[in-house]
Amino acid sequence: MKILIVLTSHDQLGDTGKKTGFWLEEFAAPYYVLKDAGAEIAVASPEGGLPPLDPKSEVPEFQTELTQRFRTDTAAQAELANTKKLADVSADDFDAVFYPGGHGPMWDMPDNATSIALIEAFVKSDKPVGAVCHAPVALVNVRGKDGEYLVKGKRVTGFTNAEEEAVGLSAIVPFLLEDRLKERGSIYSKTANWVPYVQVDGRLVIGQNPASSGPAAEELLKLLRSV
């Protein structure tokens, strides 16, 4: 199993002057779930190199066993520091792709032509596509084989309006992910704030929030093993 993990390269939280990026748990949990299952992992980002880490994701209350494991894993840290440029990776070389969230993707993923083409190539080849929290934003302009929006008529989830409100960023993000997924014709559902929740529809796997990142990766594994 070869799996591509795609992280954001965006580090500015709107015009607040604050930093953002990817959320540590959303990278660490899938990374180890997949790695421990024997998968070979490559990490990419739009700009390549070291992607920005949301500083809030490093505070003690958001640490888990897997984020702590990452902190002592020099090999994983080296992989993260040297992500491949998104333009240099091909869906042909991987069995699945997974997009971790954090607020960064809200800015550099929705209209990213390289990312859209990459996801469409995975879809065309019937390979699993996973995303968690804010990262389903990478899917909102992706088209399926039928030319319609990929998420149209699909059971999906993603960071909720209530969760965005809870973190005080509803007025900062370019748009609300829940609203945009619904606008695209998806069958959007959710559970309570911060509770793990995953939706699987065909080869599409989406988790609602950081706590859903490990479970979403587990579902991605199930799809890969069912082939």
Secondary structure, DSSP 8 states (H G I E B T S, - for coil): -EEEEE-----B-TTSS-B--B-HHHHHHHHHHHHHTT-EEEEEESS-BS--B-GGGGSGGG--HHHHHHHT-HHHHHHHHTBEEGGG--GGG-SEEEE--SSTHHHHSTT-HHHHHHHHHHHHTT--EEEETTGGGGGTT-B-TTSSBTTTT-EE--S-HHHHHHTT-TTTSSS-HHHHHHHTT-EE---STTS--EEEETTEEEESSGGGHHHHHHHHHHHHHT-
